[in-house]
Amino acid sequence: MKIYISGKVTGVKHPEWKFAKTEKYLQSLGHEVLNPVELCRNDLPWKEAMIICLEELKKCNAIYVQPDWEKSRGAKIEISCAEKYGFEIIYG
């Protein structure tokens, strides 16, 4: 299964560490993982980053939602899109 990781990025000191840990966990279960933190440069404006991430989300069949998703506007949008696409939603 190809899984997209969703969670809070903006305002997190080192989001790459949190997302890398989740990525390694999902890979250890045998999944192909799309880590959105690796898709966008740190200096990319939020809107541009979301456009890239949502395009990549379409290539997956599930979304893994990190526990801090409720504090993230972007994660809420990603979850909403995943629901509309009919993806499996896995809450961490």
PDB file with one MODEL, atoms N, CA, C and O in Angstrom:
MODEL        1
ATOM      1  N   MET A   1       0.856  -1.175   0.000  1.00  0.00           N
ATOM      2  CA  MET A   1       0.000   0.000   0.000  1.00  0.00           C
ATOM      3  C   MET A   1       0.900   1.235   0.000  1.00  0.00           C
ATOM      4  O   MET A   1       1.942   1.247   0.656  1.00  0.00           O
ATOM      5  N   LYS A   2       0.503   2.262  -0.727  1.00  0.00           N
ATOM      6  CA  LYS A   2       1.241   3.519  -0.738  1.00  0.00           C
ATOM      7  C   LYS A   2       0.535   4.481   0.211  1.00  0.00           C
ATOM      8  O   LYS A   2      -0.637   4.808   0.027  1.00  0.00           O
ATOM      9  N   ILE A   3       1.272   4.930   1.236  1.00  0.00           N
ATOM     10  CA  ILE A   3       0.691   5.737   2.307  1.00  0.00           C
ATOM     11  C   ILE A   3       1.331   7.124   2.349  1.00  0.00           C
ATOM     12  O   ILE A   3       2.553   7.266   2.302  1.00  0.00           O
ATOM     13  N   TYR A   4       0.479   8.132   2.438  1.00  0.00           N
ATOM     14  CA  TYR A   4       0.885   9.529   2.587  1.00  0.00           C
ATOM     15  C   TYR A   4       0.868   9.860   4.078  1.00  0.00           C
ATOM     16  O   TYR A   4      -0.078   9.501   4.779  1.00  0.00           O
ATOM     17  N   ILE A   5       1.898  10.539   4.567  1.00  0.00           N
ATOM     18  CA  ILE A   5       1.946  10.944   5.977  1.00  0.00           C
ATOM     19  C   ILE A   5       1.386  12.352   6.103  1.00  0.00           C
ATOM     20  O   ILE A   5       1.777  13.257   5.366  1.00  0.00           O
ATOM     21  N   SER A   6       0.471  12.527   7.040  1.00  0.00           N
ATOM     22  CA  SER A   6      -0.122  13.841   7.297  1.00  0.00           C
ATOM     23  C   SER A   6       0.097  14.217   8.754  1.00  0.00           C
ATOM     24  O   SER A   6      -0.018  13.377   9.647  1.00  0.00           O
ATOM     25  N   GLY A   7       0.412  15.480   8.985  1.00  0.00           N
ATOM     26  CA  GLY A   7       0.600  15.964  10.349  1.00  0.00           C
ATOM     27  C   GLY A   7       1.045  17.410  10.342  1.00  0.00           C
ATOM     28  O   GLY A   7       1.230  18.006   9.281  1.00  0.00           O
ATOM     29  N   LYS A   8       1.214  17.964  11.502  1.00  0.00           N
ATOM     30  CA  LYS A   8       1.594  19.363  11.647  1.00  0.00           C
ATOM     31  C   LYS A   8       3.049  19.573  11.227  1.00  0.00           C
ATOM     32  O   LYS A   8       3.946  18.854  11.667  1.00  0.00           O
ATOM     33  N   VAL A   9       3.263  20.563  10.374  1.00  0.00           N
ATOM     34  CA  VAL A   9       4.600  20.947   9.929  1.00  0.00           C
ATOM     35  C   VAL A   9       4.898  22.375  10.368  1.00  0.00           C
ATOM     36  O   VAL A   9       5.921  22.640  11.000  1.00  0.00           O
ATOM     37  N   THR A  10       3.997  23.291  10.029  1.00  0.00           N
ATOM     38  CA  THR A  10       4.201  24.704  10.335  1.00  0.00           C
ATOM     39  C   THR A  10       4.281  24.905  11.843  1.00  0.00           C
ATOM     40  O   THR A  10       3.398  24.485  12.592  1.00  0.00           O
ATOM     41  N   GLY A  11       5.358  25.556  12.270  1.00  0.00           N
ATOM     42  CA  GLY A  11       5.533  25.845  13.690  1.00  0.00           C
ATOM     43  C   GLY A  11       6.233  24.745  14.470  1.00  0.00           C
ATOM     44  O   GLY A  11       6.516  24.911  15.656  1.00  0.00           O
ATOM     45  N   VAL A  12       6.515  23.626  13.819  1.00  0.00           N
ATOM     46  CA  VAL A  12       7.239  22.531  14.465  1.00  0.00           C
ATOM     47  C   VAL A  12       8.730  22.762  14.213  1.00  0.00           C
ATOM     48  O   VAL A  12       9.141  22.996  13.077  1.00  0.00           O
ATOM     49  N   LYS A  13       9.539  22.696  15.276  1.00  0.00           N
ATOM     50  CA  LYS A  13      10.957  23.024  15.155  1.00  0.00           C
ATOM     51  C   LYS A  13      11.696  22.117  14.158  1.00  0.00           C
ATOM     52  O   LYS A  13      12.426  22.618  13.303  1.00  0.00           O
ATOM     53  N   HIS A  14      11.520  20.817  14.252  1.00  0.00           N
ATOM     54  CA  HIS A  14      12.171  19.885  13.322  1.00  0.00           C
ATOM     55  C   HIS A  14      11.156  18.862  12.814  1.00  0.00           C
ATOM     56  O   HIS A  14      11.201  17.698  13.211  1.00  0.00           O
ATOM     57  N   PRO A  15      10.245  19.285  11.941  1.00  0.00           N
ATOM     58  CA  PRO A  15       9.226  18.343  11.460  1.00  0.00           C
ATOM     59  C   PRO A  15       9.829  17.160  10.711  1.00  0.00           C
ATOM     60  O   PRO A  15       9.240  16.079  10.676  1.00  0.00           O
ATOM     61  N   GLU A  16      11.005  17.362  10.110  1.00  0.00           N
ATOM     62  CA  GLU A  16      11.619  16.271   9.350  1.00  0.00           C
ATOM     63  C   GLU A  16      11.935  15.068  10.242  1.00  0.00           C
ATOM     64  O   GLU A  16      11.897  13.932   9.769  1.00  0.00           O
ATOM     65  N   TRP A  17      12.244  15.293  11.512  1.00  0.00           N
ATOM     66  CA  TRP A  17      12.532  14.188  12.441  1.00  0.00           C
ATOM     67  C   TRP A  17      11.264  13.381  12.722  1.00  0.00           C
ATOM     68  O   TRP A  17      11.270  12.151  12.687  1.00  0.00           O
ATOM     69  N   LYS A  18      10.183  14.103  13.001  1.00  0.00           N
ATOM     70  CA  LYS A  18       8.904  13.449  13.319  1.00  0.00           C
ATOM     71  C   LYS A  18       8.395  12.652  12.114  1.00  0.00           C
ATOM     72  O   LYS A  18       7.946  11.515  12.263  1.00  0.00           O
ATOM     73  N   PHE A  19       8.465  13.246  10.934  1.00  0.00           N
ATOM     74  CA  PHE A  19       7.983  12.572   9.730  1.00  0.00           C
ATOM     75  C   PHE A  19       8.887  11.402   9.344  1.00  0.00           C
ATOM     76  O   PHE A  19       8.400  10.377   8.867  1.00  0.00           O
ATOM     77  N   ALA A  20      10.197  11.546   9.546  1.00  0.00           N
ATOM     78  CA  ALA A  20      11.127  10.452   9.234  1.00  0.00           C
ATOM     79  C   ALA A  20      10.860   9.246  10.131  1.00  0.00           C
ATOM     80  O   ALA A  20      10.928   8.104   9.675  1.00  0.00           O
ATOM     81  N   LYS A  21      10.559   9.494  11.391  1.00  0.00           N
ATOM     82  CA  LYS A  21      10.256   8.396  12.320  1.00  0.00           C
ATOM     83  C   LYS A  21       9.002   7.639  11.857  1.00  0.00           C
ATOM     84  O   LYS A  21       8.973   6.409  11.846  1.00  0.00           O
ATOM     85  N   THR A  22       7.978   8.395  11.479  1.00  0.00           N
ATOM     86  CA  THR A  22       6.744   7.774  10.978  1.00  0.00           C
ATOM     87  C   THR A  22       7.011   7.021   9.683  1.00  0.00           C
ATOM     88  O   THR A  22       6.499   5.918   9.488  1.00  0.00           O
ATOM     89  N   GLU A  23       7.805   7.605   8.803  1.00  0.00           N
ATOM     90  CA  GLU A  23       8.137   6.965   7.531  1.00  0.00           C
ATOM     91  C   GLU A  23       8.834   5.619   7.766  1.00  0.00           C
ATOM     92  O   GLU A  23       8.477   4.618   7.145  1.00  0.00           O
ATOM     93  N   LYS A  24       9.811   5.597   8.648  1.00  0.00           N
ATOM     94  CA  LYS A  24      10.536   4.353   8.942  1.00  0.00           C
ATOM     95  C   LYS A  24       9.604   3.297   9.526  1.00  0.00           C
ATOM     96  O   LYS A  24       9.709   2.117   9.192  1.00  0.00           O
ATOM     97  N   TYR A  25       8.696   3.721  10.395  1.00  0.00           N
ATOM     98  CA  TYR A  25       7.738   2.795  10.990  1.00  0.00           C
ATOM     99  C   TYR A  25       6.861   2.163   9.910  1.00  0.00           C
ATOM    100  O   TYR A  25       6.696   0.943   9.880  1.00  0.00           O
ATOM    101  N   LEU A  26       6.305   2.980   9.031  1.00  0.00           N
ATOM    102  CA  LEU A  26       5.421   2.469   7.976  1.00  0.00           C
ATOM    103  C   LEU A  26       6.181   1.589   6.983  1.00  0.00           C
ATOM    104  O   LEU A  26       5.647   0.591   6.500  1.00  0.00           O
ATOM    105  N   GLN A  27       7.415   1.956   6.682  1.00  0.00           N
ATOM    106  CA  GLN A  27       8.234   1.135   5.788  1.00  0.00           C
ATOM    107  C   GLN A  27       8.537  -0.222   6.428  1.00  0.00           C
ATOM    108  O   GLN A  27       8.601  -1.239   5.738  1.00  0.00           O
ATOM    109  N   SER A  28       8.723  -0.231   7.746  1.00  0.00           N
ATOM    110  CA  SER A  28       9.006  -1.495   8.438  1.00  0.00           C
ATOM    111  C   SER A  28       7.819  -2.456   8.354  1.00  0.00           C
ATOM    112  O   SER A  28       7.973  -3.667   8.519  1.00  0.00           O
ATOM    113  N   LEU A  29       6.637  -1.900   8.096  1.00  0.00           N
ATOM    114  CA  LEU A  29       5.432  -2.722   7.926  1.00  0.00           C
ATOM    115  C   LEU A  29       5.240  -3.146   6.467  1.00  0.00           C
ATOM    116  O   LEU A  29       4.289  -3.851   6.129  1.00  0.00           O
ATOM    117  N   GLY A  30       6.164  -2.701   5.613  1.00  0.00           N
ATOM    118  CA  GLY A  30       6.127  -3.110   4.213  1.00  0.00           C
ATOM    119  C   GLY A  30       5.431  -2.153   3.268  1.00  0.00           C
ATOM    120  O   GLY A  30       5.150  -2.509   2.124  1.00  0.00           O
ATOM    121  N   HIS A  31       5.150  -0.947   3.727  1.00  0.00           N
ATOM    122  CA  HIS A  31       4.438   0.023   2.889  1.00  0.00           C
ATOM    123  C   HIS A  31       5.400   0.925   2.123  1.00  0.00           C
ATOM    124  O   HIS A  31       6.521   1.181   2.561  1.00  0.00           O
ATOM    125  N   GLU A  32       4.938   1.395   0.981  1.00  0.00           N
ATOM    126  CA  GLU A  32       5.619   2.470   0.266  1.00  0.00           C
ATOM    127  C   GLU A  32       5.096   3.759   0.901  1.00  0.00           C
ATOM    128  O   GLU A  32       3.891   3.901   1.110  1.00  0.00           O
ATOM    129  N   VAL A  33       5.982   4.684   1.204  1.00  0.00           N
ATOM    130  CA  VAL A  33       5.584   5.863   1.975  1.00  0.00           C
ATOM    131  C   VAL A  33       5.925   7.142   1.234  1.00  0.00           C
ATOM    132  O   VAL A  33       7.009   7.283   0.668  1.00  0.00           O
ATOM    133  N   LEU A  34       4.981   8.068   1.248  1.00  0.00           N
ATOM    134  CA  LEU A  34       5.209   9.388   0.699  1.00  0.00           C
ATOM    135  C   LEU A  34       5.304  10.364   1.876  1.00  0.00           C
ATOM    136  O   LEU A  34       4.327  10.601   2.587  1.00  0.00           O
ATOM    137  N   ASN A  35       6.488  10.914   2.059  1.00  0.00           N
ATOM    138  CA  ASN A  35       6.763  11.845   3.151  1.00  0.00           C
ATOM    139  C   ASN A  35       6.700  13.267   2.600  1.00  0.00           C
ATOM    140  O   ASN A  35       7.596  13.668   1.858  1.00  0.00           O
ATOM    141  N   PRO A  36       5.672  14.039   2.941  1.00  0.00           N
ATOM    142  CA  PRO A  36       5.509  15.370   2.359  1.00  0.00           C
ATOM    143  C   PRO A  36       6.603  16.360   2.744  1.00  0.00           C
ATOM    144  O   PRO A  36       6.838  17.325   2.017  1.00  0.00           O
ATOM    145  N   VAL A  37       7.267  16.145   3.857  1.00  0.00           N
ATOM    146  CA  VAL A  37       8.340  17.051   4.270  1.00  0.00           C
ATOM    147  C   VAL A  37       9.494  16.992   3.270  1.00  0.00           C
ATOM    148  O   VAL A  37      10.234  17.963   3.112  1.00  0.00           O
ATOM    149  N   GLU A  38       9.643  15.860   2.602  1.00  0.00           N
ATOM    150  CA  GLU A  38      10.700  15.707   1.608  1.00  0.00           C
ATOM    151  C   GLU A  38      10.312  16.274   0.240  1.00  0.00           C
ATOM    152  O   GLU A  38      11.159  16.400  -0.644  1.00  0.00           O
ATOM    153  N   LEU A  39       9.047  16.613   0.068  1.00  0.00           N
ATOM    154  CA  LEU A  39       8.570  17.113  -1.229  1.00  0.00           C
ATOM    155  C   LEU A  39       8.846  18.596  -1.451  1.00  0.00           C
ATOM    156  O   LEU A  39       9.003  19.039  -2.588  1.00  0.00           O
ATOM    157  N   CYS A  40       8.903  19.355  -0.373  1.00  0.00           N
ATOM    158  CA  CYS A  40       8.942  20.813  -0.494  1.00  0.00           C
ATOM    159  C   CYS A  40      10.130  21.410   0.255  1.00  0.00           C
ATOM    160  O   CYS A  40      10.511  20.939   1.327  1.00  0.00           O
ATOM    161  N   ARG A  41      10.695  22.440  -0.326  1.00  0.00           N
ATOM    162  CA  ARG A  41      11.764  23.184   0.353  1.00  0.00           C
ATOM    163  C   ARG A  41      11.184  23.914   1.564  1.00  0.00           C
ATOM    164  O   ARG A  41      10.000  24.250   1.582  1.00  0.00           O
ATOM    165  N   ASN A  42      12.001  24.151   2.549  1.00  0.00           N
ATOM    166  CA  ASN A  42      11.562  24.843   3.770  1.00  0.00           C
ATOM    167  C   ASN A  42      11.080  26.261   3.509  1.00  0.00           C
ATOM    168  O   ASN A  42      10.228  26.769   4.239  1.00  0.00           O
ATOM    169  N   ASP A  43      11.617  26.908   2.471  1.00  0.00           N
ATOM    170  CA  ASP A  43      11.267  28.306   2.210  1.00  0.00           C
ATOM    171  C   ASP A  43      10.066  28.459   1.266  1.00  0.00           C
ATOM    172  O   ASP A  43       9.702  29.575   0.896  1.00  0.00           O
ATOM    173  N   LEU A  44       9.467  27.352   0.889  1.00  0.00           N
ATOM    174  CA  LEU A  44       8.318  27.405  -0.021  1.00  0.00           C
ATOM    175  C   LEU A  44       7.093  27.952   0.710  1.00  0.00           C
ATOM    176  O   LEU A  44       6.799  27.510   1.820  1.00  0.00           O
ATOM    177  N   PRO A  45       6.377  28.901   0.116  1.00  0.00           N
ATOM    178  CA  PRO A  45       5.162  29.412   0.761  1.00  0.00           C
ATOM    179  C   PRO A  45       4.157  28.282   1.004  1.00  0.00           C
ATOM    180  O   PRO A  45       4.089  27.321   0.237  1.00  0.00           O
ATOM    181  N   TRP A  46       3.384  28.413   2.076  1.00  0.00           N
ATOM    182  CA  TRP A  46       2.448  27.372   2.509  1.00  0.00           C
ATOM    183  C   TRP A  46       1.533  26.931   1.374  1.00  0.00           C
ATOM    184  O   TRP A  46       1.380  25.733   1.135  1.00  0.00           O
ATOM    185  N   LYS A  47       0.927  27.879   0.677  1.00  0.00           N
ATOM    186  CA  LYS A  47      -0.023  27.548  -0.393  1.00  0.00           C
ATOM    187  C   LYS A  47       0.637  26.714  -1.485  1.00  0.00           C
ATOM    188  O   LYS A  47       0.055  25.734  -1.951  1.00  0.00           O
ATOM    189  N   GLU A  48       1.831  27.089  -1.891  1.00  0.00           N
ATOM    190  CA  GLU A  48       2.539  26.343  -2.932  1.00  0.00           C
ATOM    191  C   GLU A  48       2.884  24.936  -2.452  1.00  0.00           C
ATOM    192  O   GLU A  48       2.773  23.971  -3.208  1.00  0.00           O
ATOM    193  N   ALA A  49       3.299  24.826  -1.196  1.00  0.00           N
ATOM    194  CA  ALA A  49       3.620  23.511  -0.629  1.00  0.00           C
ATOM    195  C   ALA A  49       2.373  22.625  -0.604  1.00  0.00           C
ATOM    196  O   ALA A  49       2.452  21.437  -0.917  1.00  0.00           O
ATOM    197  N   MET A  50       1.235  23.189  -0.238  1.00  0.00           N
ATOM    198  CA  MET A  50      -0.002  22.407  -0.184  1.00  0.00           C
ATOM    199  C   MET A  50      -0.419  21.924  -1.574  1.00  0.00           C
ATOM    200  O   MET A  50      -0.892  20.797  -1.721  1.00  0.00           O
ATOM    201  N   ILE A  51      -0.248  22.753  -2.574  1.00  0.00           N
ATOM    202  CA  ILE A  51      -0.591  22.347  -3.939  1.00  0.00           C
ATOM    203  C   ILE A  51       0.248  21.140  -4.347  1.00  0.00           C
ATOM    204  O   ILE A  51      -0.281  20.179  -4.906  1.00  0.00           O
ATOM    205  N   ILE A  52       1.538  21.180  -4.074  1.00  0.00           N
ATOM    206  CA  ILE A  52       2.426  20.058  -4.386  1.00  0.00           C
ATOM    207  C   ILE A  52       2.000  18.809  -3.605  1.00  0.00           C
ATOM    208  O   ILE A  52       1.885  17.720  -4.167  1.00  0.00           O
ATOM    209  N   CYS A  53       1.770  18.987  -2.313  1.00  0.00           N
ATOM    210  CA  CYS A  53       1.422  17.844  -1.461  1.00  0.00           C
ATOM    211  C   CYS A  53       0.094  17.200  -1.866  1.00  0.00           C
ATOM    212  O   CYS A  53      -0.022  15.974  -1.882  1.00  0.00           O
ATOM    213  N   LEU A  54      -0.885  18.005  -2.184  1.00  0.00           N
ATOM    214  CA  LEU A  54      -2.187  17.453  -2.572  1.00  0.00           C
ATOM    215  C   LEU A  54      -2.103  16.703  -3.895  1.00  0.00           C
ATOM    216  O   LEU A  54      -2.799  15.705  -4.081  1.00  0.00           O
ATOM    217  N   GLU A  55      -1.267  17.164  -4.809  1.00  0.00           N
ATOM    218  CA  GLU A  55      -1.066  16.437  -6.064  1.00  0.00           C
ATOM    219  C   GLU A  55      -0.430  15.072  -5.791  1.00  0.00           C
ATOM    220  O   GLU A  55      -0.806  14.074  -6.405  1.00  0.00           O
ATOM    221  N   GLU A  56       0.519  15.035  -4.883  1.00  0.00           N
ATOM    222  CA  GLU A  56       1.188  13.777  -4.547  1.00  0.00           C
ATOM    223  C   GLU A  56       0.275  12.841  -3.753  1.00  0.00           C
ATOM    224  O   GLU A  56       0.347  11.621  -3.901  1.00  0.00           O
ATOM    225  N   LEU A  57      -0.576  13.417  -2.918  1.00  0.00           N
ATOM    226  CA  LEU A  57      -1.526  12.622  -2.148  1.00  0.00           C
ATOM    227  C   LEU A  57      -2.390  11.769  -3.069  1.00  0.00           C
ATOM    228  O   LEU A  57      -2.723  10.634  -2.728  1.00  0.00           O
ATOM    229  N   LYS A  58      -2.753  12.297  -4.222  1.00  0.00           N
ATOM    230  CA  LYS A  58      -3.593  11.573  -5.186  1.00  0.00           C
ATOM    231  C   LYS A  58      -2.970  10.264  -5.648  1.00  0.00           C
ATOM    232  O   LYS A  58      -3.679   9.367  -6.105  1.00  0.00           O
ATOM    233  N   LYS A  59      -1.652  10.145  -5.532  1.00  0.00           N
ATOM    234  CA  LYS A  59      -0.934   8.958  -5.996  1.00  0.00           C
ATOM    235  C   LYS A  59      -0.922   7.833  -4.957  1.00  0.00           C
ATOM    236  O   LYS A  59      -0.390   6.753  -5.215  1.00  0.00           O
ATOM    237  N   CYS A  60      -1.501   8.085  -3.800  1.00  0.00           N
ATOM    238  CA  CYS A  60      -1.495   7.117  -2.704  1.00  0.00           C
ATOM    239  C   CYS A  60      -2.848   6.419  -2.595  1.00  0.00           C
ATOM    240  O   CYS A  60      -3.803   6.792  -3.276  1.00  0.00           O
ATOM    241  N   ASN A  61      -2.924   5.395  -1.726  1.00  0.00           N
ATOM    242  CA  ASN A  61      -4.225   4.776  -1.456  1.00  0.00           C
ATOM    243  C   ASN A  61      -4.610   4.832   0.003  1.00  0.00           C
ATOM    244  O   ASN A  61      -5.659   4.321   0.394  1.00  0.00           O
ATOM    245  N   ALA A  62      -3.762   5.456   0.817  1.00  0.00           N
ATOM    246  CA  ALA A  62      -4.080   5.604   2.236  1.00  0.00           C
ATOM    247  C   ALA A  62      -3.342   6.830   2.770  1.00  0.00           C
ATOM    248  O   ALA A  62      -2.395   7.326   2.159  1.00  0.00           O
ATOM    249  N   ILE A  63      -3.801   7.299   3.918  1.00  0.00           N
ATOM    250  CA  ILE A  63      -3.154   8.413   4.586  1.00  0.00           C
ATOM    251  C   ILE A  63      -2.959   8.030   6.051  1.00  0.00           C
ATOM    252  O   ILE A  63      -3.877   7.538   6.706  1.00  0.00           O
ATOM    253  N   TYR A  64      -1.751   8.265   6.548  1.00  0.00           N
ATOM    254  CA  TYR A  64      -1.444   8.035   7.957  1.00  0.00           C
ATOM    255  C   TYR A  64      -1.446   9.396   8.634  1.00  0.00           C
ATOM    256  O   TYR A  64      -0.698  10.293   8.244  1.00  0.00           O
ATOM    257  N   VAL A  65      -2.279   9.546   9.638  1.00  0.00           N
ATOM    258  CA  VAL A  65      -2.486  10.836  10.284  1.00  0.00           C
ATOM    259  C   VAL A  65      -1.784  10.849  11.637  1.00  0.00           C
ATOM    260  O   VAL A  65      -2.131  10.085  12.538  1.00  0.00           O
ATOM    261  N   GLN A  66      -0.803  11.719  11.765  1.00  0.00           N
ATOM    262  CA  GLN A  66      -0.077  11.836  13.026  1.00  0.00           C
ATOM    263  C   GLN A  66      -0.969  12.476  14.097  1.00  0.00           C
ATOM    264  O   GLN A  66      -1.901  13.210  13.769  1.00  0.00           O
ATOM    265  N   PRO A  67      -0.684  12.199  15.378  1.00  0.00           N
ATOM    266  CA  PRO A  67      -1.551  12.661  16.463  1.00  0.00           C
ATOM    267  C   PRO A  67      -1.789  14.171  16.535  1.00  0.00           C
ATOM    268  O   PRO A  67      -2.798  14.597  17.097  1.00  0.00           O
ATOM    269  N   ASP A  68      -0.900  14.983  15.990  1.00  0.00           N
ATOM    270  CA  ASP A  68      -1.054  16.442  16.092  1.00  0.00           C
ATOM    271  C   ASP A  68      -1.867  17.053  14.950  1.00  0.00           C
ATOM    272  O   ASP A  68      -1.854  18.271  14.773  1.00  0.00           O
ATOM    273  N   TRP A  69      -2.564  16.240  14.183  1.00  0.00           N
ATOM    274  CA  TRP A  69      -3.264  16.709  12.982  1.00  0.00           C
ATOM    275  C   TRP A  69      -4.294  17.794  13.274  1.00  0.00           C
ATOM    276  O   TRP A  69      -4.532  18.661  12.432  1.00  0.00           O
ATOM    277  N   GLU A  70      -4.897  17.759  14.435  1.00  0.00           N
ATOM    278  CA  GLU A  70      -5.956  18.729  14.749  1.00  0.00           C
ATOM    279  C   GLU A  70      -5.426  20.155  14.865  1.00  0.00           C
ATOM    280  O   GLU A  70      -6.203  21.109  14.817  1.00  0.00           O
ATOM    281  N   LYS A  71      -4.114  20.308  15.016  1.00  0.00           N
ATOM    282  CA  LYS A  71      -3.492  21.631  15.132  1.00  0.00           C
ATOM    283  C   LYS A  71      -2.943  22.113  13.789  1.00  0.00           C
ATOM    284  O   LYS A  71      -2.215  23.104  13.733  1.00  0.00           O
ATOM    285  N   SER A  72      -3.289  21.415  12.715  1.00  0.00           N
ATOM    286  CA  SER A  72      -2.725  21.721  11.406  1.00  0.00           C
ATOM    287  C   SER A  72      -3.812  21.963  10.364  1.00  0.00           C
ATOM    288  O   SER A  72      -4.613  21.077  10.067  1.00  0.00           O
ATOM    289  N   ARG A  73      -3.826  23.156   9.824  1.00  0.00           N
ATOM    290  CA  ARG A  73      -4.774  23.483   8.755  1.00  0.00           C
ATOM    291  C   ARG A  73      -4.515  22.602   7.536  1.00  0.00           C
ATOM    292  O   ARG A  73      -5.457  22.113   6.911  1.00  0.00           O
ATOM    293  N   GLY A  74      -3.246  22.398   7.198  1.00  0.00           N
ATOM    294  CA  GLY A  74      -2.896  21.573   6.042  1.00  0.00           C
ATOM    295  C   GLY A  74      -3.313  20.120   6.205  1.00  0.00           C
ATOM    296  O   GLY A  74      -3.833  19.510   5.271  1.00  0.00           O
ATOM    297  N   ALA A  75      -3.083  19.563   7.397  1.00  0.00           N
ATOM    298  CA  ALA A  75      -3.468  18.163   7.648  1.00  0.00           C
ATOM    299  C   ALA A  75      -4.976  18.000   7.534  1.00  0.00           C
ATOM    300  O   ALA A  75      -5.451  16.995   7.005  1.00  0.00           O
ATOM    301  N   LYS A  76      -5.730  18.967   8.018  1.00  0.00           N
ATOM    302  CA  LYS A  76      -7.194  18.894   7.906  1.00  0.00           C
ATOM    303  C   LYS A  76      -7.625  18.870   6.442  1.00  0.00           C
ATOM    304  O   LYS A  76      -8.553  18.147   6.077  1.00  0.00           O
ATOM    305  N   ILE A  77      -6.962  19.651   5.613  1.00  0.00           N
ATOM    306  CA  ILE A  77      -7.270  19.671   4.183  1.00  0.00           C
ATOM    307  C   ILE A  77      -6.902  18.322   3.554  1.00  0.00           C
ATOM    308  O   ILE A  77      -7.668  17.778   2.760  1.00  0.00           O
ATOM    309  N   GLU A  78      -5.737  17.789   3.908  1.00  0.00           N
ATOM    310  CA  GLU A  78      -5.295  16.506   3.366  1.00  0.00           C
ATOM    311  C   GLU A  78      -6.261  15.382   3.757  1.00  0.00           C
ATOM    312  O   GLU A  78      -6.592  14.533   2.929  1.00  0.00           O
ATOM    313  N   ILE A  79      -6.704  15.375   4.991  1.00  0.00           N
ATOM    314  CA  ILE A  79      -7.642  14.353   5.458  1.00  0.00           C
ATOM    315  C   ILE A  79      -8.968  14.474   4.710  1.00  0.00           C
ATOM    316  O   ILE A  79      -9.549  13.469   4.300  1.00  0.00           O
ATOM    317  N   SER A  80      -9.436  15.691   4.536  1.00  0.00           N
ATOM    318  CA  SER A  80     -10.680  15.918   3.807  1.00  0.00           C
ATOM    319  C   SER A  80     -10.575  15.385   2.377  1.00  0.00           C
ATOM    320  O   SER A  80     -11.500  14.742   1.881  1.00  0.00           O
ATOM    321  N   CYS A  81      -9.449  15.655   1.720  1.00  0.00           N
ATOM    322  CA  CYS A  81      -9.239  15.144   0.355  1.00  0.00           C
ATOM    323  C   CYS A  81      -9.178  13.623   0.358  1.00  0.00           C
ATOM    324  O   CYS A  81      -9.772  12.982  -0.508  1.00  0.00           O
ATOM    325  N   ALA A  82      -8.471  13.037   1.317  1.00  0.00           N
ATOM    326  CA  ALA A  82      -8.367  11.582   1.402  1.00  0.00           C
ATOM    327  C   ALA A  82      -9.742  10.949   1.576  1.00  0.00           C
ATOM    328  O   ALA A  82     -10.030   9.906   0.990  1.00  0.00           O
ATOM    329  N   GLU A  83     -10.589  11.583   2.383  1.00  0.00           N
ATOM    330  CA  GLU A  83     -11.962  11.084   2.561  1.00  0.00           C
ATOM    331  C   GLU A  83     -12.710  11.118   1.236  1.00  0.00           C
ATOM    332  O   GLU A  83     -13.407  10.164   0.891  1.00  0.00           O
ATOM    333  N   LYS A  84     -12.569  12.209   0.494  1.00  0.00           N
ATOM    334  CA  LYS A  84     -13.254  12.343  -0.794  1.00  0.00           C
ATOM    335  C   LYS A  84     -12.729  11.350  -1.827  1.00  0.00           C
ATOM    336  O   LYS A  84     -13.479  10.894  -2.690  1.00  0.00           O
ATOM    337  N   TYR A  85     -11.440  11.014  -1.741  1.00  0.00           N
ATOM    338  CA  TYR A  85     -10.852  10.041  -2.658  1.00  0.00           C
ATOM    339  C   TYR A  85     -11.196   8.610  -2.261  1.00  0.00           C
ATOM    340  O   TYR A  85     -10.962   7.679  -3.032  1.00  0.00           O
ATOM    341  N   GLY A  86     -11.748   8.429  -1.065  1.00  0.00           N
ATOM    342  CA  GLY A  86     -12.079   7.095  -0.596  1.00  0.00           C
ATOM    343  C   GLY A  86     -10.893   6.310  -0.052  1.00  0.00           C
ATOM    344  O   GLY A  86     -10.916   5.080  -0.013  1.00  0.00           O
ATOM    345  N   PHE A  87      -9.850   7.036   0.368  1.00  0.00           N
ATOM    346  CA  PHE A  87      -8.654   6.400   0.896  1.00  0.00           C
ATOM    347  C   PHE A  87      -8.894   5.851   2.293  1.00  0.00           C
ATOM    348  O   PHE A  87      -9.745   6.343   3.033  1.00  0.00           O
ATOM    349  N   GLU A  88      -8.135   4.833   2.635  1.00  0.00           N
ATOM    350  CA  GLU A  88      -8.112   4.373   4.027  1.00  0.00           C
ATOM    351  C   GLU A  88      -7.413   5.451   4.850  1.00  0.00           C
ATOM    352  O   GLU A  88      -6.382   5.984   4.438  1.00  0.00           O
ATOM    353  N   ILE A  89      -7.972   5.766   6.003  1.00  0.00           N
ATOM    354  CA  ILE A  89      -7.380   6.764   6.889  1.00  0.00           C
ATOM    355  C   ILE A  89      -6.934   6.048   8.167  1.00  0.00           C
ATOM    356  O   ILE A  89      -7.737   5.436   8.871  1.00  0.00           O
ATOM    357  N   ILE A  90      -5.640   6.142   8.442  1.00  0.00           N
ATOM    358  CA  ILE A  90      -5.048   5.471   9.587  1.00  0.00           C
ATOM    359  C   ILE A  90      -4.604   6.556  10.580  1.00  0.00           C
ATOM    360  O   ILE A  90      -3.737   7.375  10.274  1.00  0.00           O
ATOM    361  N   TYR A  91      -5.207   6.544  11.754  1.00  0.00           N
ATOM    362  CA  TYR A  91      -4.847   7.524  12.771  1.00  0.00           C
ATOM    363  C   TYR A  91      -3.769   6.954  13.690  1.00  0.00           C
ATOM    364  O   TYR A  91      -3.935   5.879  14.267  1.00  0.00           O
ATOM    365  N   GLY A  92      -2.656   7.693  13.819  1.00  0.00           N
ATOM    366  CA  GLY A  92      -1.541   7.241  14.648  1.00  0.00           C
ATOM    367  C   GLY A  92      -1.669   7.669  16.076  1.00  0.00           C
ATOM    368  O   GLY A  92      -0.802   7.360  16.894  1.00  0.00           O
TER     369      GLY A  92
ENDMDL
END
